Amino acid sequence: MNSFLLLLIAYAIVGTLIALYARKFGIRDDADYFIAGRNVSGLISALTYAATTYSAFMMVGLVGLSYATGVGAQAFELFYLVGTLMLLSYYAPKLWKLSRDVNAVSPAELLGHRFGKETAVAVSIICLIALIPYTSVQLIGVSLILEKLSGIDYLIAVVISAVLVSLWALIGGLRGVAWTDAVQGVIMLTAAFVAIFYVFNMNPSFFEDAPMLGELLVVPNRMWTPLKFISLTVPWFFFALTNPQVLQRTFIPRDGKALKRMVVYFGIFGLIYTVIVTLLGLLLKVMTIKGIFPAIQDRDMVTPTLLSLMPSHLSLLVTLSIFAAAITTANSIILSLSSMVARDIAKGKRFVGQISIVILTVFVALFALMRPSYIVELSVMSSTLLLSILPLLFATFHTNYTKGLEAVTIAFAVAVLLSYLKNPLTPVITLIVGMVVLIARNKLCC
């Protein structure tokens, strides 16, 4: 048995023990299971937010995107970070307070309090559909790594990942997920530093060599056209409000001070991690141009190729960090979706939500086996579909509107159609349609 498989087994055992320990604190009600009783410290809230947000998308997808398309990838991801911090600074306190005022456990339940139970069900179904691609990205990322480094068949790798995703969510609920997230967040950041120092030492003249990147150093270029940038960054900018697994994280801090710390610590983590990951892709591209690193056509294989060339002890750490990032994001999404199944679709039956954890994980695994597109594109597609929910969230805090079902369903249908047609303006059109229908419906009824 090779070293990585031993490390993987140890990782699975430790994570399971943490989840079991979290369960000892008791699960009295849905709030305990799905949002840790609204009693999480600022540091743990920040680490679980970061670990949930920064997934296999970063060390696999974004490294590859930077390698293939240049500094536009860094601008794309920094645009997300700036947008997230802006939105959290303004909306996180409002979401935290409202979730407590109306006793909302799931994100759909929060909207349902204003727009009705039918709307909450519609939002839940939209999230269930939209997040299958993004959750599958996590399994794709770690399975590519497992296949490359350990020789495990891709199918077996997907099954292993899926089992861990559902197991930890089932055992410990959000408290278990948050605690494992905290450990995994530290691993992710540590491994990113290790990777960048190792690669920089392979080519210490990077900053002198950077002009070799040519058009990859400027935006726009032939890969990052204005329309391409808009189509990718608009969904990402609003990620903090549209993706239920992170929106739900604003419910969990124990008090206002913990909430503020969550935002600040996440911002520090996000800036450091983004700069390291995107710089890693650019370093590897320069090394390819100089003949030091292999030329990679499938950009999702850039990181697996790097890991296969690193010394085993360093490769093991970075691999573990990618595995950790993917698992924590996937089980956070699955747990958030199951909260909507339990609270909004099954009308308060937690056991139905727990059953849905297994069912959803199976669907995600099947989607991952198909691997229909690149990691970045699949991630952005999910966020694009979720933009149909955004008008309702804005209306919750800025209007007295109470009719939202038509707006969210029509906007979602438009997003699906335009995504299928690969229209680059899908995010913008989805938002416009959602807002227009929402305003028209409420003005006409009043």
TAFENDA-V622644 format. One record per residue. N is the residue number from 0. RES is the residue in one letter. BURIAL is # if it has 16 or more other ideal C-beta (glycine too) atoms within 10 Angstrom, else .. D_CENTER is the distance of its C-alpha to the mean C-alpha in Angstrom with 1 decimal. Layout:
n:N res:RES burial:BURIAL d_center:D_CENTER
n:N res:RES burial:BURIAL d_center:D_CENTER
This chain:
n:0 res:M burial:. d_center:31.9
n:1 res:N burial:. d_center:30.1
n:2 res:S burial:. d_center:28.5
n:3 res:F burial:# d_center:24.9
n:4 res:L burial:. d_center:25.6
n:5 res:L burial:. d_center:27.3
n:6 res:L burial:# d_center:24.4
n:7 res:L burial:# d_center:22.0
n:8 res:I burial:. d_center:24.4
n:9 res:A burial:. d_center:24.7
n:10 res:Y burial:# d_center:21.0
n:11 res:A burial:# d_center:20.9
n:12 res:I burial:. d_center:24.0
n:13 res:V burial:. d_center:22.9
n:14 res:G burial:# d_center:19.6
n:15 res:T burial:# d_center:21.7
n:16 res:L burial:. d_center:24.3
n:17 res:I burial:# d_center:21.9
n:18 res:A burial:# d_center:20.8
n:19 res:L burial:. d_center:24.5
n:20 res:Y burial:. d_center:25.5
n:21 res:A burial:# d_center:23.1
n:22 res:R burial:# d_center:24.7
n:23 res:K burial:. d_center:28.1
n:24 res:F burial:. d_center:27.3
n:25 res:G burial:. d_center:27.8
n:26 res:I burial:# d_center:25.9
n:27 res:R burial:. d_center:28.3
n:28 res:D burial:. d_center:26.4
n:29 res:D burial:# d_center:23.1
n:30 res:A burial:# d_center:22.1
n:31 res:D burial:# d_center:22.6
n:32 res:Y burial:# d_center:20.6
n:33 res:F burial:# d_center:17.6
n:34 res:I burial:# d_center:17.5
n:35 res:A burial:# d_center:19.6
n:36 res:G burial:# d_center:22.6
n:37 res:R burial:# d_center:21.3
n:38 res:N burial:. d_center:22.6
n:39 res:V burial:# d_center:20.1
n:40 res:S burial:# d_center:21.2
n:41 res:G burial:# d_center:19.8
n:42 res:L burial:. d_center:19.0
n:43 res:I burial:# d_center:17.2
n:44 res:S burial:# d_center:15.3
n:45 res:A burial:# d_center:14.2
n:46 res:L burial:# d_center:13.4
n:47 res:T burial:# d_center:11.3
n:48 res:Y burial:# d_center:9.5
n:49 res:A burial:# d_center:9.1
n:50 res:A burial:# d_center:8.4
n:51 res:T burial:# d_center:5.7
n:52 res:T burial:# d_center:4.1
n:53 res:Y burial:# d_center:5.8
n:54 res:S burial:# d_center:5.7
n:55 res:A burial:# d_center:8.5
n:56 res:F burial:# d_center:7.6
n:57 res:M burial:# d_center:9.5
n:58 res:M burial:# d_center:12.5
n:59 res:V burial:# d_center:13.0
n:60 res:G burial:# d_center:11.8
n:61 res:L burial:# d_center:12.5
n:62 res:V burial:# d_center:15.6
n:63 res:G burial:# d_center:16.9
n:64 res:L burial:# d_center:16.3
n:65 res:S burial:# d_center:18.2
n:66 res:Y burial:# d_center:20.8
n:67 res:A burial:# d_center:21.4
n:68 res:T burial:# d_center:21.3
n:69 res:G burial:# d_center:22.0
n:70 res:V burial:# d_center:21.3
n:71 res:G burial:# d_center:19.9
n:72 res:A burial:# d_center:16.5
n:73 res:Q burial:# d_center:16.9
n:74 res:A burial:. d_center:17.9
n:75 res:F burial:# d_center:15.0
n:76 res:E burial:# d_center:12.5
n:77 res:L burial:# d_center:15.0
n:78 res:F burial:# d_center:15.3
n:79 res:Y burial:# d_center:11.7
n:80 res:L burial:# d_center:12.6
n:81 res:V burial:. d_center:16.0
n:82 res:G burial:# d_center:14.9
n:83 res:T burial:# d_center:12.5
n:84 res:L burial:# d_center:15.5
n:85 res:M burial:. d_center:17.9
n:86 res:L burial:# d_center:16.4
n:87 res:L burial:# d_center:15.8
n:88 res:S burial:. d_center:19.3
n:89 res:Y burial:. d_center:20.8
n:90 res:Y burial:# d_center:18.9
n:91 res:A burial:# d_center:17.6
n:92 res:P burial:. d_center:21.3
n:93 res:K burial:. d_center:22.1
n:94 res:L burial:# d_center:19.3
n:95 res:W burial:# d_center:20.2
n:96 res:K burial:. d_center:23.9
n:97 res:L burial:# d_center:23.6
n:98 res:S burial:# d_center:21.6
n:99 res:R burial:. d_center:24.5
n:100 res:D burial:. d_center:27.2
n:101 res:V burial:. d_center:26.4
n:102 res:N burial:. d_center:25.1
n:103 res:A burial:# d_center:21.9
n:104 res:V burial:# d_center:19.6
n:105 res:S burial:# d_center:17.2
n:106 res:P burial:# d_center:15.7
n:107 res:A burial:# d_center:18.0
n:108 res:E burial:# d_center:20.9
n:109 res:L burial:# d_center:20.6
n:110 res:L burial:# d_center:21.2
n:111 res:G burial:# d_center:23.7
n:112 res:H burial:# d_center:25.8
n:113 res:R burial:# d_center:26.6
n:114 res:F burial:# d_center:26.5
n:115 res:G burial:. d_center:27.7
n:116 res:K burial:. d_center:26.7
n:117 res:E burial:. d_center:26.7
n:118 res:T burial:# d_center:24.1
n:119 res:A burial:# d_center:21.9
n:120 res:V burial:# d_center:22.4
n:121 res:A burial:# d_center:21.6
n:122 res:V burial:# d_center:18.3
n:123 res:S burial:# d_center:17.4
n:124 res:I burial:# d_center:18.4
n:125 res:I burial:# d_center:16.5
n:126 res:C burial:# d_center:13.2
n:127 res:L burial:# d_center:14.4
n:128 res:I burial:. d_center:15.2
n:129 res:A burial:# d_center:12.4
n:130 res:L burial:# d_center:9.5
n:131 res:I burial:# d_center:11.6
n:132 res:P burial:# d_center:10.9
n:133 res:Y burial:# d_center:7.1
n:134 res:T burial:# d_center:7.8
n:135 res:S burial:# d_center:10.8
n:136 res:V burial:# d_center:9.2
n:137 res:Q burial:# d_center:8.6
n:138 res:L burial:# d_center:12.2
n:139 res:I burial:# d_center:13.5
n:140 res:G burial:# d_center:12.6
n:141 res:V burial:# d_center:14.2
n:142 res:S burial:# d_center:17.0
n:143 res:L burial:# d_center:18.0
n:144 res:I burial:# d_center:18.4
n:145 res:L burial:# d_center:20.3
n:146 res:E burial:# d_center:22.5
n:147 res:K burial:# d_center:23.3
n:148 res:L burial:# d_center:24.2
n:149 res:S burial:# d_center:25.6
n:150 res:G burial:. d_center:27.0
n:151 res:I burial:# d_center:25.2
n:152 res:D burial:. d_center:25.2
n:153 res:Y burial:# d_center:21.9
n:154 res:L burial:. d_center:22.5
n:155 res:I burial:. d_center:23.2
n:156 res:A burial:# d_center:20.1
n:157 res:V burial:# d_center:17.9
n:158 res:V burial:. d_center:20.1
n:159 res:I burial:# d_center:19.8
n:160 res:S burial:# d_center:16.0
n:161 res:A burial:# d_center:16.1
n:162 res:V burial:. d_center:18.8
n:163 res:L burial:# d_center:17.0
n:164 res:V burial:# d_center:14.0
n:165 res:S burial:# d_center:16.5
n:166 res:L burial:# d_center:19.0
n:167 res:W burial:# d_center:17.4
n:168 res:A burial:# d_center:16.0
n:169 res:L burial:# d_center:19.5
n:170 res:I burial:# d_center:21.4
n:171 res:G burial:# d_center:20.2
n:172 res:G burial:# d_center:18.1
n:173 res:L burial:# d_center:15.8
n:174 res:R burial:# d_center:18.4
n:175 res:G burial:# d_center:18.1
n:176 res:V burial:# d_center:14.3
n:177 res:A burial:# d_center:14.5
n:178 res:W burial:# d_center:17.4
n:179 res:T burial:# d_center:15.9
n:180 res:D burial:# d_center:12.8
n:181 res:A burial:# d_center:15.5
n:182 res:V burial:# d_center:17.2
n:183 res:Q burial:# d_center:14.3
n:184 res:G burial:# d_center:13.3
n:185 res:V burial:. d_center:16.9
n:186 res:I burial:# d_center:17.0
n:187 res:M burial:# d_center:14.2
n:188 res:L burial:# d_center:16.0
n:189 res:T burial:. d_center:19.4
n:190 res:A burial:# d_center:18.7
n:191 res:A burial:# d_center:17.5
n:192 res:F burial:. d_center:20.9
n:193 res:V burial:# d_center:22.7
n:194 res:A burial:# d_center:21.5
n:195 res:I burial:# d_center:22.3
n:196 res:F burial:. d_center:25.7
n:197 res:Y burial:# d_center:26.6
n:198 res:V burial:# d_center:25.9
n:199 res:F burial:. d_center:27.6
n:200 res:N burial:. d_center:30.6
n:201 res:M burial:# d_center:30.9
n:202 res:N burial:# d_center:31.4
n:203 res:P burial:. d_center:32.4
n:204 res:S burial:. d_center:33.8
n:205 res:F burial:# d_center:30.5
n:206 res:F burial:. d_center:31.2
n:207 res:E burial:. d_center:34.6
n:208 res:D burial:. d_center:33.2
n:209 res:A burial:. d_center:30.4
n:210 res:P burial:. d_center:32.7
n:211 res:M burial:. d_center:32.7
n:212 res:L burial:. d_center:29.3
n:213 res:G burial:. d_center:31.3
n:214 res:E burial:. d_center:29.4
n:215 res:L burial:# d_center:26.0
n:216 res:L burial:. d_center:26.8
n:217 res:V burial:. d_center:27.1
n:218 res:V burial:# d_center:25.2
n:219 res:P burial:. d_center:26.0
n:220 res:N burial:# d_center:27.0
n:221 res:R burial:. d_center:27.4
n:222 res:M burial:# d_center:23.8
n:223 res:W burial:# d_center:22.4
n:224 res:T burial:. d_center:24.6
n:225 res:P burial:. d_center:24.2
n:226 res:L burial:. d_center:23.1
n:227 res:K burial:# d_center:20.5
n:228 res:F burial:# d_center:19.1
n:229 res:I burial:. d_center:19.2
n:230 res:S burial:# d_center:17.6
n:231 res:L burial:# d_center:14.5
n:232 res:T burial:# d_center:14.4
n:233 res:V burial:# d_center:15.3
n:234 res:P burial:# d_center:12.3
n:235 res:W burial:# d_center:10.1
n:236 res:F burial:# d_center:12.8
n:237 res:F burial:# d_center:12.4
n:238 res:F burial:# d_center:8.6
n:239 res:A burial:# d_center:9.7
n:240 res:L burial:# d_center:12.3
n:241 res:T burial:# d_center:11.2
n:242 res:N burial:# d_center:8.0
n:243 res:P burial:# d_center:9.9
n:244 res:Q burial:# d_center:7.9
n:245 res:V burial:# d_center:8.0
n:246 res:L burial:# d_center:11.2
n:247 res:Q burial:# d_center:12.7
n:248 res:R burial:# d_center:12.3
n:249 res:T burial:# d_center:15.0
n:250 res:F burial:# d_center:17.3
n:251 res:I burial:# d_center:17.5
n:252 res:P burial:# d_center:19.4
n:253 res:R burial:# d_center:23.0
n:254 res:D burial:. d_center:24.6
n:255 res:G burial:. d_center:24.4
n:256 res:K burial:. d_center:24.8
n:257 res:A burial:# d_center:21.9
n:258 res:L burial:# d_center:19.7
n:259 res:K burial:# d_center:21.0
n:260 res:R burial:# d_center:20.4
n:261 res:M burial:# d_center:16.8
n:262 res:V burial:# d_center:16.4
n:263 res:V burial:. d_center:18.7
n:264 res:Y burial:# d_center:17.5
n:265 res:F burial:# d_center:13.8
n:266 res:G burial:# d_center:15.4
n:267 res:I burial:. d_center:17.5
n:268 res:F burial:# d_center:14.8
n:269 res:G burial:# d_center:12.6
n:270 res:L burial:. d_center:15.9
n:271 res:I burial:. d_center:17.2
n:272 res:Y burial:# d_center:14.2
n:273 res:T burial:# d_center:13.8
n:274 res:V burial:# d_center:17.6
n:275 res:I burial:# d_center:17.9
n:276 res:V burial:# d_center:15.5
n:277 res:T burial:# d_center:16.9
n:278 res:L burial:# d_center:20.4
n:279 res:L burial:# d_center:20.1
n:280 res:G burial:# d_center:19.7
n:281 res:L burial:# d_center:22.7
n:282 res:L burial:# d_center:24.8
n:283 res:L burial:# d_center:24.4
n:284 res:K burial:# d_center:25.5
n:285 res:V burial:# d_center:28.5
n:286 res:M burial:# d_center:29.4
n:287 res:T burial:# d_center:29.3
n:288 res:I burial:. d_center:31.7
n:289 res:K burial:. d_center:33.9
n:290 res:G burial:. d_center:33.9
n:291 res:I burial:. d_center:32.3
n:292 res:F burial:# d_center:29.2
n:293 res:P burial:. d_center:29.1
n:294 res:A burial:. d_center:28.3
n:295 res:I burial:# d_center:25.2
n:296 res:Q burial:. d_center:24.9
n:297 res:D burial:. d_center:21.7
n:298 res:R burial:# d_center:19.2
n:299 res:D burial:# d_center:16.7
n:300 res:M burial:# d_center:19.7
n:301 res:V burial:# d_center:20.2
n:302 res:T burial:# d_center:18.5
n:303 res:P burial:# d_center:20.1
n:304 res:T burial:# d_center:23.4
n:305 res:L burial:# d_center:23.2
n:306 res:L burial:# d_center:22.6
n:307 res:S burial:. d_center:25.6
n:308 res:L burial:. d_center:27.8
n:309 res:M burial:# d_center:26.9
n:310 res:P burial:. d_center:29.1
n:311 res:S burial:. d_center:28.1
n:312 res:H burial:. d_center:27.5
n:313 res:L burial:. d_center:25.1
n:314 res:S burial:# d_center:23.4
n:315 res:L burial:# d_center:22.9
n:316 res:L burial:# d_center:21.2
n:317 res:V burial:# d_center:18.7
n:318 res:T burial:# d_center:18.2
n:319 res:L burial:# d_center:17.6
n:320 res:S burial:# d_center:15.0
n:321 res:I burial:# d_center:13.0
n:322 res:F burial:# d_center:13.7
n:323 res:A burial:# d_center:12.7
n:324 res:A burial:# d_center:9.3
n:325 res:A burial:# d_center:8.7
n:326 res:I burial:# d_center:10.6
n:327 res:T burial:# d_center:9.3
n:328 res:T burial:# d_center:5.7
n:329 res:A burial:# d_center:7.9
n:330 res:N burial:# d_center:10.5
n:331 res:S burial:# d_center:8.9
n:332 res:I burial:# d_center:7.9
n:333 res:I burial:# d_center:11.4
n:334 res:L burial:# d_center:13.0
n:335 res:S burial:# d_center:12.0
n:336 res:L burial:# d_center:13.2
n:337 res:S burial:# d_center:16.2
n:338 res:S burial:# d_center:17.1
n:339 res:M burial:# d_center:17.5
n:340 res:V burial:# d_center:19.6
n:341 res:A burial:# d_center:21.7
n:342 res:R burial:# d_center:22.2
n:343 res:D burial:# d_center:22.4
n:344 res:I burial:# d_center:23.4
n:345 res:A burial:# d_center:25.4
n:346 res:K burial:. d_center:26.8
n:347 res:G burial:. d_center:26.2
n:348 res:K burial:. d_center:26.5
n:349 res:R burial:# d_center:24.1
n:350 res:F burial:. d_center:25.3
n:351 res:V burial:. d_center:24.2
n:352 res:G burial:# d_center:20.7
n:353 res:Q burial:# d_center:21.0
n:354 res:I burial:# d_center:22.5
n:355 res:S burial:# d_center:19.6
n:356 res:I burial:# d_center:17.3
n:357 res:V burial:. d_center:19.4
n:358 res:I burial:. d_center:19.9
n:359 res:L burial:# d_center:16.2
n:360 res:T burial:# d_center:15.6
n:361 res:V burial:. d_center:18.6
n:362 res:F burial:. d_center:17.5
n:363 res:V burial:# d_center:14.2
n:364 res:A burial:# d_center:16.4
n:365 res:L burial:. d_center:18.9
n:366 res:F burial:# d_center:16.5
n:367 res:A burial:# d_center:15.4
n:368 res:L burial:. d_center:19.1
n:369 res:M burial:. d_center:19.8
n:370 res:R burial:# d_center:17.4
n:371 res:P burial:. d_center:18.2
n:372 res:S burial:. d_center:16.7
n:373 res:Y burial:# d_center:15.0
n:374 res:I burial:# d_center:11.4
n:375 res:V burial:# d_center:10.9
n:376 res:E burial:. d_center:12.9
n:377 res:L burial:# d_center:11.2
n:378 res:S burial:# d_center:7.7
n:379 res:V burial:# d_center:9.9
n:380 res:M burial:# d_center:12.1
n:381 res:S burial:# d_center:9.8
n:382 res:S burial:# d_center:9.4
n:383 res:T burial:# d_center:13.1
n:384 res:L burial:# d_center:14.2
n:385 res:L burial:# d_center:12.6
n:386 res:L burial:# d_center:14.7
n:387 res:S burial:# d_center:17.6
n:388 res:I burial:# d_center:16.8
n:389 res:L burial:# d_center:17.0
n:390 res:P burial:# d_center:20.8
n:391 res:L burial:# d_center:21.3
n:392 res:L burial:# d_center:19.3
n:393 res:F burial:# d_center:21.4
n:394 res:A burial:# d_center:24.5
n:395 res:T burial:# d_center:24.0
n:396 res:F burial:. d_center:24.6
n:397 res:H burial:. d_center:26.8
n:398 res:T burial:. d_center:29.1
n:399 res:N burial:. d_center:31.0
n:400 res:Y burial:# d_center:29.9
n:401 res:T burial:. d_center:29.8
n:402 res:K burial:# d_center:29.4
n:403 res:G burial:# d_center:25.9
n:404 res:L burial:# d_center:25.9
n:405 res:E burial:# d_center:27.3
n:406 res:A burial:# d_center:25.1
n:407 res:V burial:# d_center:21.8
n:408 res:T burial:# d_center:23.2
n:409 res:I burial:# d_center:24.9
n:410 res:A burial:# d_center:22.0
n:411 res:F burial:# d_center:19.8
n:412 res:A burial:. d_center:22.7
n:413 res:V burial:# d_center:23.1
n:414 res:A burial:# d_center:19.5
n:415 res:V burial:# d_center:19.9
n:416 res:L burial:. d_center:23.3
n:417 res:L burial:# d_center:22.5
n:418 res:S burial:# d_center:19.4
n:419 res:Y burial:. d_center:21.8
n:420 res:L burial:. d_center:24.4
n:421 res:K burial:. d_center:22.0
n:422 res:N burial:# d_center:23.1
n:423 res:P burial:# d_center:21.5
n:424 res:L burial:. d_center:22.1
n:425 res:T burial:# d_center:20.1
n:426 res:P burial:# d_center:17.8
n:427 res:V burial:# d_center:20.9
n:428 res:I burial:# d_center:23.1
n:429 res:T burial:# d_center:20.7
n:430 res:L burial:# d_center:20.6
n:431 res:I burial:. d_center:24.4
n:432 res:V burial:# d_center:25.2
n:433 res:G burial:# d_center:23.3
n:434 res:M burial:# d_center:25.1
n:435 res:V burial:. d_center:28.5
n:436 res:V burial:# d_center:28.5
n:437 res:L burial:# d_center:27.5
n:438 res:I burial:. d_center:30.3
n:439 res:A burial:. d_center:32.8
n:440 res:R burial:# d_center:32.3
n:441 res:N burial:# d_center:32.8
n:442 res:K burial:. d_center:35.6
n:443 res:L burial:. d_center:37.4
n:444 res:C burial:. d_center:37.2
n:445 res:C burial:. d_center:38.5
